[in-house]
Amino acid sequence: MAAVPPVTFDDVREAAARLEGVAHRTPVLTSRTLNARVGAEVFVKCENFQRAGAFKIRGAYNAAARLAPELLAKGIAAYSSGNHAQATALAARELGTRAVILMPEDAPGSKRQATAGYGAEVVTYDRYTQDRTALGEALARERGLALLPPYDHPHVIAGQGTAALELLEETGPLDALVVPVGGGGLVAGSAITAKALHPGTRIIGVEPEESDDTKRSLESGTRVTVPVPHTIADGQALPTPGKITFAINQRLVDAVTLVSDTEIVDAMRFAFERLKIVLEPSGATGLAALLAGRLDPPPRIGVIASGGNIDTARFARLVGG
């Protein structure tokens, strides 16, 4: 098997140029109330305002656009609980090709509908009894499609790093950057970017308590698999960190902390009531870690609010319950 090329800060810069005019340059919010609650100056990078509702278009488009023309013309496949699914479908539409997406049967209906709405064919599976990676590889092979994994791919990681690049271009040096962790692509890209620009920035990942595979893996020094998690943060409900992402995060991530589902809901509520933004559970975990006192906050902190894909009924049920 050919060696996977390392992901560099130059790759992130090239991805930023490729995404110009495709991905939104999302806003960075500040709040005196949030600063007072946390005891630090906090900068919230609002990827909930990104195209397709989350940061994922950055990696999906960057990876798809780098495919050889003959591969791109045949179409692309992906597996995802929702946000990478939507992003890949949108990237395929933007690049004039087709997408076939493998999604879990219990993925939020709004995410599945949005994926189909971008023109993709959706194929479902049972996340608790079936291996999505094996299924996705088989699907791509059978259909003759290029497979774009949701996080464990150098071009995807480079694309995700552009969110941190934009944040740091706006804020200047930060003492810490707090990033939600699922498969590890966003935090890996963010760490590559932040450490290149400001080596003293601490990179802190945040996982749901029920999905602590990255935290366990970093503590043990090897990739650990946990049971398929049951958490409201469906975008982070993964049992094992990626091979490429783990290698990067083992080198560059300073710490991973955990938050409960209750703390995630509290953060969603705070974001809605005080910041006036809607976050899905996975998009709120970084903010949750700050609000719940899970961190010892340094003076200037960035936090990536990674997505806002949640339908009104589920949002009302969680936040109003």
N, C-alpha and C positions, 0 to 999 in steps of 0.2 A: 504494500500500500504506500502511495506517495506521501511524503511528509506534508503536513498542513503548514502553510506559510504563517509566520507570526503576524500579528496585527500591530501596526505601528501608528504613531500619531500622524504621520504623513498619509496613511490610509484614511484616517478620519477627516483630514483636511480635503483630500480628494473626494470623499463621499459628500462633504458639505458642498463642494462645487457642483457635483452631480445632482444634488437635491435642490439646488437653487431653482426657484420657480415651481417646484413640485411639492415639497413639504413646506408647511407654514413655519415661519419663525415665531414661535409661540411666546406669549407675554410672560414676564416675571412679576409676580405680585409681592407686595409687602403689606404688613398690617401691624399697627401699633399694639393692637390687642394681642395678636399672636406673639409679638416680641415680648410683651409683658408676661404672658403666660409661660413662655419658654425661658426667659431671662437671657435672651440673645437677639441679635439682628438676623432675621430669617428671610431668605429669598426663595419664593416658591415658583419653580419652573412649570408652567401650566400646559403639560402635554395633553390634558383633557380637551384643549382647544385645537389639537392637531387634526389633520385630515384623517378620516376614519376613526376619530375619537381617541387615539392613543399614539404613543411614540413609535409604534411598530412600522409605520409606513417608511420610516427612515431606513431601517435595515432591509425591509422587503424590496423596496424600490432599488436601493443601491445594489443589492445582490442580483435582482432580475435584470437590471440595466447592464450588468457586466457579463451576462451570458453571451456566448457566441450567437450571432444572428440566426444560424440554422437551428440551434437548440431553442432559442426564444420563440421562433416561429412555430415549433411543435406544441408549445404550451408549458405551463408550470404547475407543479403540485405542491401542496403544503399540508402539514397537520398542525392543529391549533385548537385551543378551547374557545377562541373567539377573536382576539385582537390581531394576532398575526394572520388569521384567516381573512379578516376584512382587509387588512393591509395588502396581503398578497393578491386578493381579488382586485383591489383598486390598482395596484401596480400593473397587473396584467392588462387591465382595461387601458391604463395610460400608455402602455407600450404596445398596444394593438395585438395582444395574444389572448389565449384562453387560460383559465385556471380551474383546477379540480382540487377541492379542499376536504380533508378528512377532519371531522369535528366530533367530539363526544356527544352521545345522545342527550346528556343532561346539560349541555352548554346552554347558557341563557338564550331564550328564544329570540330576543332582540338582536343578539350577535349573529345568530344563524340567518335570520331574515336579512340583516344588513349585508352579510357575505353574499347571499344569493342576489340581493339587490344590486350589487356591483357587477353581476354577470357571471359569477362562479357557479360551478356545479358542486353541490354539497353532498358528501358521503359520510354517514354516521357510523360510530362504533361505541362499544361499552368501555369506558376508561378504567373500570374497576376489574375487568376480566381479560381485556385484550391489550396487546402491546402496540401503541400507536406508531412507534418508530418502525417496527417491522411491517405493519400494515401500510404505512405511508410509502415505504421503500417498494413494497410489492405493487401498490397502486401506480406509482410513477413508472415502474418497470413495465407493467402491463399496458399502460396507456402511452408509453413512449414520451413521458414528460420529464422535464428537469425538476428535481426536488429541491425546494428551498426550506431547510429546517428553520424553526422559529428563533433559535438562538445560537446553536452550535455550528457556526459558519463564519469564517473570517470577514466576509463582505457584509454580513448581517451585523456583526459586532461593530465594525467600523461605522456603519450607518447609524447605529444606536448612539455611538459616541458623539454624534453631532448635537444632541440635545445638551450635553454638558458643555460642549464648545460654545454654543450660543449663550448659555447661562453665564459662563465665565467671561466671555467677551463683554457682557453687559455689567456684571458685578465687580469684575476684577478679582484679586485673590480672595479665597475663602479659607477659613480654618478647617471646615469639614463639609463634606458633601454626602447627603443622606439619600439612598437610592433603594427603591423596592427591588427585591430579588425573587425571580422565578427560576428560569433555567440559567440565569446569570449573564445574559447578553448585554442588557442595559448597564448593569453595574460594571461589567468588564470594559465596555466601551467608555463609560464615564471615568473609570479609573485610569485607563490609558491616557485619556485627554487631560484630566486634572493633574496627574502626576507629571505629565510632560510640561504643562504650563506653569504649575506651582507645586513643586515636589513636596512641600510641607503640608499640603491639604490631606486631611484624614478622610479615607473613604469608608463609609459605614453602610453596610447593607442591612435591609430589614426584611424579615420573613414572617409569615403567620406562625403561631406556635405549633399548629398541626402540620406544618410543612417546613421543617427545619433541616432539610437535607444539606443545604450549603453550609450552614453553621456547623453541623456535625462533621461534615467532610473537611472543612478547614481546621477544625479542632483535632481531627484524627490524622490529617495529612494524606488521606486517600478518599476517593469518591465513595460516599455512603448512600445506600438506598433505603428509604423509609416506606412504609405502607402508603398506598395512594391516599393522599390526605382528603379529609372532609373539612373544608373551610369555606366561609363565604367569599374568600378571595380566590375565585376560580382561576384567575390568570396566574396565580402562584401555586396552584395545587399540583406540584410536580414531585415525583419520588426521588429523582437523582439529578445532580447538576451535570451540565454538559462536560465533555472531555476538554474541549478547547477553552470554554469559559472557566472551568475549574482551574486549569493551568495558569490562566491569566489572573484570576481572582486570588489564587494562593500566593501569588507574587505581589499583588498590588492592593488588595483589600485589607484594611486595617482591623476591621471588626464586623461581626454580624450580630444584630440584636433581634429579638422576637417580640411580636405583639399579639394580643388575643383578639378574637372576633369582636368582643365587646369594645375594646379599645379602637378597633378599626371603625366600628359604627360611630363611636363618639367623635372620631376625626372627620368622618363624612358629614356628621351633623354640624360640627364646628365650621367646616369648609363652606357648607351651605348657608349657615346663619351669619357668619362673620366675614368670610371671604367672598361670599355670593357666587360660589362655583359648585358644580356638581362633580363629584368623584365617584367612580366605582370602587368597590372594596380594595381591589389590588392597587388602584391608583392612590389610595389614602394611607397605605401602610407606613410610608416615610413620615408623613405628618403625624400619624398615630404614635410613632416612636417618640417624637418630640413632645407631643401633648401629654403623653402618659408618663413622662419622666424616665423613659428607658435609656436616655443618654445623659452624659455629663456635658452640657452644651458649652462649646467655646464661643467667643464673641460674635463671629460671623459664620452663618451656616446656610448652605444651599440645600434645598430638598426638591426632588423631582416628583411631581404629582403626575404619575405616568399614564393615566387614562380616565375617561369619564363615560364609558359605555355601559349604561345601566338603564333599564326601562323604568317608566314612572311608577308602575305598580310595585316592582321590587324595591325601588328607592324608598317609596313611601312606607312599605312594610318594614324595612330595616331601620330607617331613620325615625319614623313615627311610632315604632313599636315600644 
